[in-house]
Amino acid sequence: MDGKGWVTRERIAEVARFSAVGLGTFGLDAGCLILLHSHSPMPLALDTALAYTLAALVNFVLSRQWVFEQASQGAEPRIALVRYVVVIVIGLLITAAAVPALSDSGLDYRIAKIVVSLLIGIANYFAFPGWVFRETSR
């Protein structure tokens, strides 16, 4: 690798950190979803939304401080948080609609959660450094 293309050591390290945070927060999200869905009288969509929200909060802190640290250095923290909330709300709406819809079509809700989360995660990898943690114009 010559370090001049898209695939650089820094990018590989960033993808590894993003993946570690994503897997960890996915575990938190899925664990909370299973716990809520197994023990609460709430609808699956609400269980999904609550679990997703908790994991998103943890993900923001880790993404800003560790995964995209360099990208977030020039970003105004409040603006980054607002942008992050926009991205997460979009993901939340998609997740809260898609998981029950896939479940209603016969797919186990846990498998539906994995599929939807993978797609949201890929989209977030590009949205976070490209918009959320991008340097804010002053």
CORMO-V80790 format. One record per residue. N is the residue number from 1. RES is the residue in one small letter. PSI is psi in degrees with one decimal (* if undefined). D_FIRST is the distance of its C-alpha to the first C-alpha in Angstrom with 2 decimals. Layout:
n=(N N)
res=(RES RES)
psi=(PSI PSI)
d_first=(D_FIRST D_FIRST)
This chain:
n=(1 2 3 4 5 6 7 8 9 10 11 12 13 14 15 16 17 18 19 20 21 22 23 24 25 26 27 28 29 30 31 32 33 34 35 36 37 38 39 40 41 42 43 44 45 46 47 48 49 50 51 52 53 54 55 56 57 58 59 60 61 62 63 64 65 66 67 68 69 70 71 72 73 74 75 76 77 78 79 80 81 82 83 84 85 86 87 88 89 90 91 92 93 94 95 96 97 98 99 100 101 102 103 104 105 106 107 108 109 110 111 112 113 114 115 116 117 118 119 120 121 122 123 124 125 126 127 128 129 130 131 132 133 134 135 136 137 138)
res=(m d g k g w v t r e r i a e v a r f s a v g l g t f g l d a g c l i l l h s h s p m p l a l d t a l a y t l a a l v n f v l s r q w v f e q a s q g a e p r i a l v r y v v v i v i g l l i t a a a v p a l s d s g l d y r i a k i v v s l l i g i a n y f a f p g w v f r e t s r)
psi=(130.6 -5.9 3.3 -15.7 -167.8 -36.6 101.7 168.9 -40.3 -42.0 -41.9 -42.5 -39.9 -44.2 -39.4 -43.8 -43.7 -43.1 -41.9 -46.0 -43.3 -44.8 -41.4 -46.1 -27.8 -42.2 -43.3 -47.0 -52.5 -40.9 -44.2 -40.1 -47.6 -43.3 -49.0 -48.0 -29.2 -25.8 3.7 154.3 3.9 157.0 155.3 -38.9 -40.5 -41.7 -44.7 -44.9 -42.4 -45.1 -42.8 -42.2 -45.0 -47.5 -35.9 -38.9 -44.9 -40.9 -39.6 -50.0 -48.5 -38.3 -43.1 -40.9 -23.1 -48.9 -53.6 39.7 -47.5 -42.5 -33.4 -6.8 -35.4 -3.1 138.0 123.2 -40.7 -40.2 -41.3 -40.9 -42.9 -44.8 -40.9 -44.5 -40.1 -48.8 -43.7 -39.2 -40.9 -47.2 -39.0 -46.0 -42.8 -46.3 -47.6 -25.8 -42.1 -39.2 -52.0 -35.7 -45.8 -37.1 -43.0 -26.2 0.9 -8.3 135.3 136.5 -28.4 -39.0 -41.4 -42.3 -42.3 -47.4 -49.6 -42.8 -37.7 -46.1 -41.8 -40.8 -42.1 -44.9 -41.8 -33.8 -35.6 -33.8 -36.6 -59.8 -28.7 -24.7 -50.6 -53.1 15.3 147.7 137.2 131.7 135.4 *)
d_first=(0.00 3.77 5.55 7.97 8.13 9.95 7.53 6.56 7.89 11.07 11.41 11.07 13.59 15.66 15.92 16.95 19.51 20.72 21.21 23.07 25.28 25.83 26.88 29.08 30.77 31.11 32.90 35.12 35.78 36.56 38.63 40.65 41.13 42.44 44.63 46.03 46.58 48.30 50.53 51.20 53.50 51.13 49.73 46.28 44.98 46.07 44.71 41.34 41.43 42.40 39.75 37.06 38.29 38.17 34.62 33.61 35.07 33.13 29.92 30.47 30.83 27.80 25.58 26.83 26.79 23.71 21.37 21.35 22.75 20.96 21.84 25.35 26.08 27.47 29.14 32.84 33.35 36.36 34.73 31.65 34.14 36.09 33.03 31.95 35.49 35.40 32.24 33.70 37.12 35.73 33.92 37.11 39.29 37.13 37.02 40.74 41.65 39.28 39.75 43.57 43.41 41.25 43.49 46.59 45.29 45.25 41.78 41.94 41.23 38.65 36.64 37.13 35.80 32.61 32.03 32.82 30.80 27.64 28.08 28.96 25.96 23.53 25.48 25.53 21.76 21.75 25.15 24.65 22.02 23.04 26.74 28.06 26.23 25.63 27.21 30.88 32.52 35.34)
